[in-house]
Amino acid sequence: EYKKVLEIEPGDPEALLYLALIAFRRGDLAESKKLLLRARDIEKKPSILINLGYLMNKQRQYGEAVQYLNEAKELVPEDPKVACNLGIAHYWNGDYELAKNHFEALMANHPDLMTPYHYLAIIFYKRGDMEKAVNLTKEAIDKFPRLGSLKNNLALLCESMDRPEEAE
């Protein structure tokens, strides 16, 4: 159906976006990127830029991800998807301080999101601040009790600190 839309209106950015998402789901990341870039050239919409950032994160092209996500941030500065994906891109690029800043701001403005807790705990762990990592993970468990992976993360943290009694 989206291809039919493009036959009628070749420059429809929404149709290009949805075709890109379909290509992504099918595993054709090159086609997905091509379609997203074509859509972005027609109209710089936050949804297109966010998806480009997400795609670049998935392909471990973190510099490009940051570029697209910063473009999105200019359009929608308070969007949590933009901040979250920016934090992830900075984290995987090894820019832990930038990632930490994004995740802390995200946590303050959107306390209902779990992603900042996850990444901040890892950042604190990597920095050797085990107590902060443990406390943040416990806070996340209290907020998101259904996520069993958090309990597993806490157990691993406690074991690494030689505190097996807290790991259960």
C-alpha positions in Angstrom: 0.0 0.0 0.0 2.8 2.4 0.8 4.4 1.7 -2.6 1.1 2.6 -4.2 1.2 5.9 -2.3 4.7 6.6 -3.7 3.4 5.9 -7.2 0.8 8.6 -6.7 3.0 10.9 -4.6 6.7 10.0 -4.9 7.8 12.5 -2.3 5.5 11.4 0.5 7.8 11.2 3.6 5.3 9.2 5.7 5.1 6.5 3.0 8.9 6.4 2.8 9.1 6.2 6.6 6.8 3.3 6.8 8.6 1.5 3.9 11.8 2.1 5.8 10.3 0.5 8.9 9.2 -2.5 6.9 12.6 -2.9 5.4 14.1 -2.6 8.9 11.8 -5.4 10.2 12.8 -7.5 7.3 16.5 -7.0 8.1 17.3 -4.9 5.1 19.1 -2.2 7.0 20.7 -0.6 3.9 17.3 -0.2 2.2 15.9 1.2 5.5 18.6 3.8 5.7 18.2 4.7 2.1 14.5 5.3 2.5 14.9 7.2 5.7 17.5 9.5 4.2 15.2 10.1 1.2 12.4 11.0 3.6 14.6 13.3 5.6 15.7 15.1 2.5 12.0 15.8 1.7 11.0 16.8 5.2 13.0 16.9 8.5 10.5 15.3 10.8 11.3 14.1 14.3 10.0 10.6 13.6 12.3 10.2 10.6 15.4 11.5 12.5 14.7 9.4 15.6 14.4 6.3 13.4 17.6 7.2 11.6 19.3 7.6 15.0 17.9 4.3 16.2 19.0 2.5 13.0 22.5 3.9 13.3 22.7 2.8 16.9 21.7 -0.7 15.8 24.4 -0.6 13.2 27.0 0.6 15.7 27.5 3.9 13.8 27.2 6.0 16.9 28.6 9.2 15.5 26.0 9.2 12.8 23.3 8.3 15.4 24.3 11.3 17.5 24.2 13.6 14.4 20.6 12.5 13.5 19.4 12.6 17.1 20.8 16.1 17.6 18.9 17.2 14.6 15.7 15.7 16.1 16.5 17.3 19.5 16.5 20.7 17.8 12.9 20.0 16.6 11.6 18.3 19.8 14.0 19.2 22.7 11.9 17.5 25.4 11.2 14.2 23.6 12.3 11.3 25.8 12.9 9.0 22.8 15.5 11.4 21.5 17.2 11.8 24.9 17.1 8.0 25.5 18.6 7.2 22.1 21.2 10.0 22.5 22.2 8.5 25.8 22.5 5.1 24.3 24.6 6.3 21.4 27.0 8.2 23.7 27.2 5.1 26.0 28.1 2.7 23.2 30.6 5.3 21.8 32.4 5.3 25.2 31.3 8.8 26.1 30.1 7.8 29.5 29.9 11.4 30.9 27.7 12.6 28.1 25.6 9.4 28.4 25.3 9.9 32.2 24.2 13.5 31.7 21.5 12.4 29.2 20.2 9.6 31.4 20.2 11.7 34.6 18.2 14.4 32.9 15.9 11.8 31.4 15.4 10.2 34.8 14.5 13.6 36.4 12.0 14.5 33.7 10.6 11.0 32.9 10.9 8.8 36.1 8.6 6.2 34.5 11.3 5.1 32.0 13.5 2.1 33.0 16.3 2.6 30.4 18.1 5.4 32.3 18.3 3.2 35.5 19.8 0.4 33.5 22.5 2.4 31.8 23.3 4.6 34.8 23.9 1.5 36.9 26.3 0.2 34.3 28.1 3.5 34.0 28.5 3.6 37.8 29.7 0.0 37.8 32.3 0.7 35.1 33.5 3.7 37.1 33.9 1.5 40.2 31.1 3.3 42.1 29.5 0.0 43.2 27.3 1.5 45.9 25.7 3.9 43.4 25.1 1.1 41.0 23.5 -1.1 43.7 21.4 1.7 45.1 20.2 2.7 41.6 19.4 -0.9 40.8 17.4 -1.3 44.0 15.5 1.9 43.2 14.7 0.5 39.8 13.5 -2.8 41.3 11.1 -0.8 43.6 9.8 1.1 40.6 9.7 -1.8 38.1 9.1 -4.9 40.2 8.0 -7.0 37.3 11.4 -6.8 35.5 13.2 -9.9 36.7 16.4 -8.8 34.9 16.9 -6.1 37.4 17.0 -8.6 40.2 19.5 -10.6 38.3 21.6 -7.4 37.7 21.5 -6.7 41.5 22.6 -10.3 42.3 25.6 -9.9 39.9 26.5 -6.6 41.4 26.4 -7.9 44.9 28.4 -11.0 44.0 31.1 -8.8 42.4 31.2 -6.9 45.7 31.6 -10.2 47.6 28.2 -9.6 49.3 26.5 -12.9 48.4 23.9 -12.5 51.1 22.4 -9.5 49.2 22.5 -11.3 45.9 19.5 -13.5 46.6 
